[in-house]
């Protein structure tokens, strides 16, 4: 039976919150995740685990902890197939790990939920379980903007920080502390298509606070360690569901095995291109897999290339409607491809291709086209019947 989590409004659950709340939460993880390549990461106060899953697409290993038993059970149930991701019930004040266990600790919108003595204990614990050149990435609301200027007092927040206090707090354990502002605004974006790197000048309305609603700190005792963390960015959004899940099902005598599926998030670049890798080392060979690129979305998808240390014979869509511009059109919520070959001793499978989730406008346009084709076909059939 699926574990049901109580929705309180404070614990972020993807698809249950509005676009603005989702953008604030997902932006943090999206900005940090690419900086974690080959790192062993602790996601402290992981909540529903959507962020841990995002981090696991880049880090070598991610451990999510949360004090809530309900939350940890939710995470284990929903992300059990991500092999480099695990979840442990734990408090912040006593981390159940050996000294120097992690390259990075990520803790987003958690520290304000506990008393000052627990905040201080966590800081010491974080320093202990981080490697000497390890990095702490922490976010928290800026009390000046979040509480004082808004007049809103969040009942779940026990001890919030002002900017100066946050800096002083972190400097108790870390010699290098770099702080970013995060705020959500209506943004008009102008970008240079010729530049691969998107540089943005901040033109700010004079009435907007210079301080951000949230503070994000990058901390270390080795100043050179944080050089890979450049998280200044703009997060564009116009629809919900920021994390999309792809699944690979192995086949046993023509039956795709639900109990041995492997799921992971799929990311696309600005050209809707994706590259996703699955670990085949735990599978005992086989000749075919079913690849579901996304769940619960109408989409256009195409597999451009399959890379493996096995051998690929073919990759074809199983339930596409037709080929549409850049890929196969899937007007169902469970698009599927079949990949056939010899995977007896294969250890990995990398799939590269094109994926575009259809907007409501695009869906309407496609449905209109299909409707017109149906009408034309009926009219043509009717005219042929009369002529005979």
C-alpha positions as CSV (number, residue, x, y, z in Angstrom):
1,X,0.0,0.0,0.0
2,X,1.3,3.4,-0.9
3,X,2.4,5.6,2.0
4,X,0.3,8.8,2.2
5,X,2.1,11.8,3.5
6,X,0.2,14.5,5.4
7,X,0.3,17.8,3.5
8,X,0.9,20.7,5.9
9,X,2.0,23.4,3.4
10,X,5.4,23.7,5.0
11,X,7.0,20.5,3.7
12,X,7.3,20.8,-0.1
13,X,5.7,18.0,-2.1
14,X,6.1,18.2,-5.9
15,X,2.7,18.8,-7.7
16,X,1.0,19.9,-4.5
17,X,2.3,23.4,-4.2
18,X,2.0,26.4,-6.5
19,X,4.4,27.4,-9.2
20,X,6.2,30.0,-7.1
21,X,6.9,27.7,-4.2
22,X,8.1,25.0,-6.5
23,X,10.4,27.4,-8.4
24,X,12.0,28.6,-5.1
25,X,12.7,25.1,-3.9
26,X,13.7,23.5,-7.2
27,X,15.9,26.4,-8.3
28,X,18.2,25.8,-5.3
29,X,18.7,22.2,-6.1
30,X,19.0,22.8,-9.8
31,X,21.7,25.4,-9.3
32,X,23.8,23.3,-6.9
33,X,23.4,19.8,-8.4
34,X,25.8,20.2,-11.4
35,X,28.6,21.3,-9.0
36,X,28.5,17.9,-7.2
37,X,30.0,15.6,-9.9
38,X,31.8,12.6,-8.3
39,X,31.0,13.8,-4.8
40,X,29.6,11.9,-1.8
41,X,26.7,14.1,-0.6
42,X,24.5,14.4,2.5
43,X,21.1,16.1,2.0
44,X,20.2,17.1,5.5
45,X,16.5,17.6,6.2
46,X,15.6,16.0,2.8
47,X,11.9,16.2,3.2
48,X,10.1,14.4,0.3
49,X,13.4,13.5,-1.3
50,X,12.8,15.3,-4.6
51,X,16.0,17.3,-4.0
52,X,18.0,14.3,-3.1
53,X,16.9,12.7,-6.3
54,X,18.0,15.7,-8.3
55,X,21.4,15.8,-6.6
56,X,21.9,12.0,-7.3
57,X,21.9,12.7,-11.0
58,X,25.4,14.3,-10.6
59,X,26.8,13.1,-7.3
60,X,28.4,9.7,-7.0
61,X,26.3,8.9,-3.9
62,X,23.6,10.8,-2.0
63,X,22.2,10.1,1.5
64,X,19.1,11.9,2.6
65,X,18.3,12.3,6.2
66,X,15.2,13.6,8.0
67,X,13.9,13.4,11.5
68,X,10.4,12.3,10.3
69,X,9.8,8.6,10.0
70,X,6.9,9.3,7.7
71,X,9.1,11.3,5.4
72,X,11.8,8.7,5.2
73,X,9.3,6.0,4.4
74,X,7.9,8.2,1.6
75,X,11.3,8.6,0.1
76,X,12.2,4.9,0.3
77,X,9.0,4.1,-1.4
78,X,9.2,6.7,-4.2
79,X,12.9,6.6,-5.0
80,X,13.9,3.0,-4.2
81,X,15.2,2.3,-7.8
82,X,17.8,5.1,-7.7
83,X,20.9,3.0,-6.9
84,X,23.2,5.8,-5.7
85,X,20.5,7.2,-3.4
86,X,19.5,6.1,0.2
87,X,17.6,7.5,3.1
88,X,18.1,7.4,6.8
89,X,16.0,8.7,9.7
90,X,18.2,11.0,11.7
91,X,18.2,14.3,13.6
92,X,20.5,17.2,12.8
93,X,22.2,17.3,16.2
94,X,23.7,13.8,16.1
95,X,24.6,12.6,12.6
96,X,25.1,8.8,12.3
97,X,28.2,8.9,10.2
98,X,31.9,8.5,10.6
99,X,34.3,11.5,10.6
100,X,35.2,12.8,7.1
101,X,32.4,10.9,5.4
102,X,31.1,13.5,2.9
103,X,32.5,15.8,0.3
104,X,29.4,18.1,0.6
105,X,26.4,18.7,2.8
106,X,23.3,20.3,1.4
107,X,20.8,21.7,3.9
108,X,18.0,23.8,2.4
109,X,15.3,25.6,4.4
110,X,15.8,23.4,7.5
111,X,18.1,25.2,10.0
112,X,15.4,27.8,10.9
113,X,13.1,24.9,12.1
114,X,15.2,24.1,15.1
115,X,16.3,25.8,18.3
116,X,19.6,27.6,18.5
117,X,21.3,24.9,20.6
118,X,20.5,22.3,17.9
119,X,21.7,24.8,15.2
120,X,25.0,25.0,16.9
121,X,25.3,21.2,17.4
122,X,24.5,20.6,13.7
123,X,27.3,23.0,12.7
124,X,29.8,21.0,14.7
125,X,28.5,17.8,13.4
126,X,28.6,19.1,9.8
127,X,32.3,20.0,10.2
128,X,33.0,16.6,11.7
129,X,31.4,14.5,9.0
130,X,32.8,16.7,6.1
131,X,36.2,15.9,4.7
132,X,38.8,18.6,5.5
133,X,38.2,20.3,2.2
134,X,34.4,19.5,2.3
135,X,31.7,22.0,1.5
136,X,28.5,23.0,3.4
137,X,25.7,24.5,1.3
138,X,23.0,26.0,3.4
139,X,19.9,28.1,2.7
140,X,17.5,29.9,5.1
141,X,15.0,32.7,4.9
142,X,16.3,36.2,5.4
143,X,14.4,37.4,8.4
144,X,14.5,41.0,7.3
145,X,12.6,40.3,4.1
146,X,10.8,37.0,4.9
147,X,9.3,38.1,8.3
148,X,9.9,41.7,9.3
149,X,9.0,43.4,6.0
150,X,6.2,41.0,5.1
151,X,4.6,40.9,8.6
152,X,4.2,37.1,8.2
153,X,5.4,34.9,11.0
154,X,5.8,31.3,9.9
155,X,4.6,29.0,12.7
156,X,7.1,26.3,11.7
157,X,10.1,28.5,12.0
158,X,11.7,28.4,15.5
159,X,14.9,30.5,15.0
160,X,15.4,32.6,11.9
161,X,18.5,34.5,10.8
162,X,19.3,38.0,9.7
163,X,22.1,38.3,7.2
164,X,24.8,39.3,9.7
165,X,23.8,36.7,12.2
166,X,23.8,34.0,9.5
167,X,27.4,35.0,8.4
168,X,28.6,35.0,12.1
169,X,26.9,31.6,12.8
170,X,28.6,29.9,9.8
171,X,32.0,31.5,10.5
172,X,32.1,29.6,13.9
173,X,33.0,26.5,11.9
174,X,34.1,27.6,8.5
175,X,36.8,30.0,7.5
176,X,35.4,30.7,4.0
177,X,31.7,31.7,3.7
178,X,30.2,33.0,0.5
179,X,26.5,34.1,0.6
180,X,24.0,34.4,-2.3
181,X,20.6,36.1,-2.3
182,X,17.6,34.3,-3.7
183,X,14.3,36.0,-4.6
184,X,11.4,35.3,-6.9
185,X,10.4,38.1,-9.3
186,X,8.6,38.5,-12.6
187,X,11.6,38.5,-15.1
188,X,12.0,39.6,-18.7
189,X,14.9,37.6,-20.1
190,X,17.2,38.8,-22.9
191,X,19.9,36.3,-23.9
192,X,22.5,36.2,-26.7
193,X,21.9,33.1,-28.8
194,X,25.5,33.1,-30.0
195,X,26.9,32.6,-26.5
196,X,26.9,29.2,-24.9
197,X,27.4,30.7,-21.5
198,X,24.3,32.8,-20.5
199,X,25.6,35.9,-18.9
200,X,22.9,38.1,-17.3
201,X,23.1,41.8,-16.2
202,X,20.8,42.5,-13.3
203,X,18.6,45.5,-14.1
204,X,16.7,46.0,-10.9
205,X,13.6,48.1,-10.2
206,X,14.6,50.7,-7.6
207,X,11.6,49.7,-5.4
208,X,12.9,46.2,-5.0
209,X,14.9,45.2,-1.9
210,X,18.6,44.7,-2.4
211,X,18.5,41.9,0.1
212,X,17.0,38.5,-1.0
213,X,14.1,36.7,0.5
214,X,16.4,33.7,1.1
215,X,20.1,33.4,1.9
216,X,22.3,30.6,0.4
217,X,25.7,30.1,1.8
218,X,28.6,28.1,0.4
219,X,31.1,27.3,3.2
220,X,34.4,25.5,3.5
221,X,37.7,25.5,5.4
222,X,39.6,25.2,2.1
223,X,38.9,28.4,0.1
224,X,39.7,26.7,-3.2
225,X,37.0,24.0,-2.7
226,X,34.1,26.4,-3.3
227,X,35.5,27.6,-6.7
228,X,33.4,25.0,-8.5
229,X,30.2,26.3,-6.9
230,X,29.0,29.1,-9.1
231,X,25.2,29.0,-8.5
232,X,24.3,32.6,-9.6
233,X,21.5,31.8,-12.1
234,X,18.0,32.5,-13.3
235,X,15.4,29.7,-13.1
236,X,12.8,30.0,-15.9
237,X,9.5,28.3,-15.2
238,X,6.0,28.4,-16.6
239,X,4.5,25.0,-15.7
240,X,4.5,22.6,-12.8
241,X,6.3,19.3,-12.4
242,X,10.0,20.3,-12.5
243,X,11.3,16.8,-12.0
244,X,10.6,14.2,-14.7
245,X,11.2,10.5,-14.2
246,X,12.5,8.0,-16.8
247,X,12.3,4.3,-16.2
248,X,14.1,1.3,-17.7
249,X,12.4,-2.1,-17.5
250,X,14.4,-5.4,-18.1
251,X,12.6,-8.1,-20.0
252,X,12.4,-11.8,-19.0
253,X,11.0,-14.0,-21.7
254,X,9.0,-11.1,-23.2
255,X,7.6,-9.8,-19.9
256,X,8.9,-6.5,-18.6
257,X,9.7,-6.8,-14.9
258,X,8.2,-4.1,-12.7
259,X,10.1,-5.3,-9.6
260,X,13.5,-4.8,-11.4
261,X,12.9,-1.4,-13.0
262,X,15.4,1.4,-12.6
263,X,14.1,5.0,-12.4
264,X,16.0,8.3,-12.6
265,X,15.3,11.9,-13.3
266,X,15.7,13.1,-16.9
267,X,17.1,16.6,-17.8
268,X,16.9,18.4,-21.1
269,X,19.0,21.3,-22.3
270,X,17.7,24.4,-24.1
271,X,17.5,22.4,-27.3
272,X,15.3,19.7,-25.6
273,X,18.2,17.2,-25.9
274,X,18.8,14.7,-23.1
275,X,21.4,12.1,-22.1
276,X,20.6,9.6,-19.5
277,X,22.6,6.6,-18.2
278,X,21.3,3.4,-16.5
279,X,23.5,0.9,-14.5
280,X,23.2,-2.6,-16.0
281,X,25.7,-4.2,-13.7
282,X,23.0,-5.7,-11.5
283,X,21.0,-7.3,-14.4
284,X,21.8,-10.8,-15.4
285,X,22.1,-10.2,-19.1
286,X,19.1,-10.1,-21.4
287,X,18.2,-9.1,-24.9
288,X,15.7,-6.2,-24.5
289,X,14.7,-3.3,-22.3
290,X,11.7,-1.0,-22.3
291,X,12.5,2.6,-21.9
292,X,9.8,5.0,-20.7
293,X,11.2,8.5,-21.1
294,X,8.6,10.3,-19.0
295,X,5.5,9.8,-16.9
296,X,2.0,11.4,-17.2
297,X,2.9,13.8,-20.0
298,X,2.1,14.1,-23.7
299,X,5.4,14.6,-25.5
300,X,7.5,14.4,-28.6
301,X,10.5,12.1,-28.1
302,X,13.1,10.4,-30.2
303,X,16.2,8.3,-29.4
304,X,19.1,9.5,-31.4
305,X,21.8,7.2,-30.1
306,X,22.2,4.3,-27.6
307,X,25.7,3.8,-26.2
308,X,26.6,0.6,-24.2
309,X,29.4,-1.9,-23.7
310,X,26.9,-4.5,-24.9
311,X,25.5,-4.5,-28.4
312,X,22.3,-2.7,-29.7
313,X,20.3,-4.1,-32.6
314,X,17.4,-1.7,-32.6
315,X,15.5,1.0,-30.7
316,X,11.9,1.6,-31.7
317,X,8.8,3.3,-30.2
318,X,6.1,1.0,-29.0
319,X,3.1,3.3,-28.8
320,X,3.8,6.5,-30.7
321,X,1.0,8.1,-32.7
322,X,3.2,9.2,-35.6
323,X,6.5,11.0,-36.3
324,X,6.0,14.8,-35.7
325,X,8.8,17.3,-36.6
326,X,11.7,16.4,-34.3
327,X,10.5,13.0,-32.9
328,X,7.7,10.6,-32.3
329,X,4.5,12.0,-31.1
330,X,3.1,10.4,-28.0
331,X,-0.5,11.4,-27.2
332,X,-0.7,9.1,-24.2
333,X,0.7,9.4,-20.7
334,X,3.0,6.4,-20.9
335,X,5.3,6.7,-23.9
336,X,7.5,3.7,-24.5
337,X,10.5,2.6,-26.5
338,X,11.9,-0.9,-26.9
339,X,15.7,-1.4,-27.0
340,X,16.9,-4.7,-28.4
341,X,20.4,-6.2,-28.5
342,X,22.9,-8.4,-26.6
343,X,23.3,-7.1,-23.0
344,X,24.8,-10.4,-21.5
345,X,27.8,-8.7,-20.1
346,X,26.8,-5.0,-20.4
347,X,27.4,-2.7,-17.4
348,X,25.7,0.5,-18.6
349,X,23.2,1.9,-21.1
350,X,23.3,5.5,-22.1
351,X,20.4,6.9,-24.1
352,X,20.7,10.2,-26.0
353,X,17.8,11.9,-27.7
354,X,15.2,14.6,-28.0
355,X,12.4,15.2,-25.5
356,X,9.8,18.0,-25.6
357,X,6.9,18.0,-23.2
358,X,3.8,19.4,-25.0
359,X,2.1,22.5,-23.7
360,X,-1.7,22.8,-23.6
361,X,-1.5,25.1,-26.6
362,X,0.6,22.6,-28.6
363,X,-1.7,19.7,-27.6
364,X,-4.8,21.7,-28.8
365,X,-3.1,22.4,-32.1
366,X,-2.2,18.7,-32.6
367,X,-5.7,17.6,-31.7
368,X,-7.1,20.1,-34.2
369,X,-4.8,18.7,-36.9
370,X,-5.9,15.2,-36.1
371,X,-9.5,16.2,-36.2
372,X,-9.1,18.0,-39.5
373,X,-7.4,14.9,-41.0
374,X,-10.3,12.7,-39.8
375,X,-12.9,15.0,-41.3
376,X,-10.9,15.1,-44.6
377,X,-10.7,11.4,-44.6
378,X,-14.4,11.0,-44.0
379,X,-15.2,13.5,-46.7
380,X,-12.9,11.8,-49.2
381,X,-14.5,8.4,-48.4
382,X,-18.0,10.0,-48.9
383,X,-17.1,11.5,-52.2
384,X,-15.6,8.1,-53.4
385,X,-18.8,6.4,-52.4
386,X,-21.0,8.8,-54.4
387,X,-18.8,8.5,-57.5
388,X,-19.2,4.7,-57.6
